[in-house]
Amino acid sequence: MEMAVFILFAALAVGSSLVVIAHKSPVYSTMSLVVTLFSVAVLFVLLGAPFIATLQILIYAGAIVVLFLFVVMLLNVTREEMPQSGHTLQKIGAVLGGIVFASMVALLFWRANAAGAPEKPLSAGLVSLPGLARELFTTNLLPFEIVGLLLLVAVIGATVVARKPDAAGDAGDAEGEI
């Protein structure tokens, strides 16, 4: 039963992630990202990490995707309409990248099956909440704070880009008040 749930949600995660990158509408892509993140949360539960699954749903599917959707709607992004010709170099690069990715995944599976059991199994201390907090706030504190700063800069940048200039211009109003 566990294998069936894993296969179902792994296929759903892969399928919805393909919709994220392939759909022309940014709103549908964002909603497909919610499905992808929820599927990954289910996979975390299957791995025995319900806390990380909860964080996945609350932080990523709850906050970040809502922020993406807010920015997409704030910027009033519509369907992308580009001509189909003239992108042969991009298509070749995408195919080559897909082949490299598939070969790396195949190599990973081959090494995992050839090695047998892992040398050092995970202990409860490594996957527990205190262990995660210790690693996050001691060893990885600077990257954690940098990610928070990057998210703040992204929100400020999206707000600045979304502002529509006045028809008369802001400079004329400032000179008249002096």
C-alpha positions in Angstrom: 0.0 0.0 0.0 2.8 2.4 0.9 4.5 1.7 -2.5 1.2 2.5 -4.3 0.9 5.9 -2.4 4.5 6.7 -3.2 4.1 5.9 -6.9 0.8 7.9 -7.1 2.3 11.1 -5.4 5.6 10.8 -7.2 3.9 10.7 -10.5 1.6 13.5 -9.5 4.7 15.6 -8.4 6.5 15.0 -11.7 3.4 15.6 -13.8 2.4 18.8 -12.0 6.0 20.1 -12.2 5.9 19.6 -15.9 2.7 21.6 -16.1 4.5 24.4 -14.1 7.2 24.8 -16.7 5.1 24.0 -19.8 1.8 25.9 -19.3 1.6 29.3 -20.9 -0.6 30.9 -18.2 1.3 32.0 -15.1 -1.8 31.5 -12.9 -2.1 27.8 -13.9 1.6 27.3 -13.5 1.4 28.7 -10.0 -1.5 26.5 -9.1 0.3 23.5 -10.5 3.2 24.5 -8.2 0.8 24.1 -5.2 0.0 20.5 -6.4 3.7 19.8 -6.8 4.6 21.1 -3.3 1.7 19.2 -1.7 2.8 16.0 -3.4 6.4 16.5 -2.1 4.9 17.0 1.4 3.2 13.6 1.1 6.5 12.1 0.1 8.1 13.6 3.2 5.4 12.0 5.3 6.2 8.6 3.7 9.9 9.2 4.5 9.0 9.6 8.2 9.4 13.4 8.4 6.0 14.8 9.3 7.5 18.0 10.6 9.2 18.8 7.4 6.0 17.9 5.5 4.1 20.4 7.6 6.7 23.1 7.0 6.5 22.3 3.3 2.8 22.9 3.2 2.8 25.9 5.5 5.8 27.8 4.2 6.1 26.8 0.5 2.5 25.9 -0.5 1.0 28.4 1.9 3.2 31.5 1.9 5.6 31.4 -1.0 3.1 30.3 -3.6 0.5 32.8 -2.4 3.3 35.4 -2.8 3.9 34.2 -6.3 0.3 34.3 -7.2 0.0 37.8 -5.6 2.9 39.1 -7.7 1.6 37.5 -10.9 -1.8 39.1 -10.4 -0.3 42.4 -9.3 1.8 42.6 -12.4 -1.2 41.6 -14.5 0.9 39.0 -16.4 -1.0 37.6 -19.3 -0.4 34.6 -21.6 2.9 34.6 -23.3 2.6 34.8 -27.0 5.8 34.2 -28.8 6.4 32.9 -32.3 7.2 29.2 -32.5 10.1 29.5 -34.9 13.6 30.7 -34.2 14.2 28.8 -30.9 16.1 25.8 -32.3 19.1 26.4 -30.1 17.0 26.5 -27.0 15.3 23.3 -28.0 18.6 21.5 -28.6 19.9 22.8 -25.2 16.7 21.6 -23.5 17.0 18.1 -25.1 20.7 17.9 -24.2 19.9 19.0 -20.6 17.2 16.4 -20.4 19.5 13.7 -21.5 22.2 14.7 -19.0 19.6 14.8 -16.2 18.2 11.4 -17.2 21.7 9.9 -17.3 22.5 11.3 -13.9 19.3 9.9 -12.4 20.1 6.5 -14.0 23.6 6.6 -12.6 22.2 7.5 -9.1 19.9 4.5 -9.2 22.6 2.2 -10.5 25.0 3.2 -7.7 22.3 2.9 -5.0 21.4 -0.6 -6.2 25.1 -1.7 -6.6 26.1 -0.5 -3.1 23.4 -2.4 -1.3 22.6 -1.1 2.2 23.9 2.3 3.2 27.1 2.3 5.2 25.8 4.5 8.0 22.0 4.6 8.6 20.3 7.7 9.7 19.9 8.0 13.4 16.9 9.6 15.2 19.1 12.5 16.3 19.8 13.5 12.7 16.2 13.7 11.7 14.6 15.0 14.9 13.4 18.5 15.4 16.1 19.5 17.9 18.8 18.1 15.5 17.2 20.1 12.6 17.1 23.2 14.7 20.7 22.8 15.8 21.9 22.4 12.3 19.8 25.3 11.0 20.7 27.8 13.6 24.3 27.0 14.2 26.0 25.6 11.1 23.6 27.1 8.5 22.6 30.3 10.2 24.1 32.6 7.6 22.5 30.9 4.6 19.2 30.9 6.5 19.4 34.6 7.1 20.5 35.3 3.5 17.5 33.4 2.1 15.2 35.6 4.3 16.9 38.7 3.0 16.6 37.6 -0.6 12.8 37.0 -0.1 12.5 40.5 1.4 14.4 42.0 -1.6 12.2 40.0 -4.0 9.0 41.4 -2.4 10.3 45.0 -2.5 11.5 44.5 -6.1 8.1 43.1 -7.2 6.3 46.1 -5.5 8.6 48.6 -7.3 8.1 46.8 -10.7 4.4 46.7 -10.2 4.0 50.4 -9.6 2.4 52.2 -12.5 3.8 55.6 -13.3 1.4 58.5 -13.1 0.3 60.1 -16.4 1.6 63.5 -15.4 4.8 62.2 -13.8 6.0 62.4 -10.2 8.7 65.0 -11.0 6.3 67.7 -12.0 4.4 67.5 -8.7 7.5 67.8 -6.6 8.6 71.0 -8.3 5.2 72.6 -7.9 5.3 72.2 -4.1 8.5 74.0 -3.6 
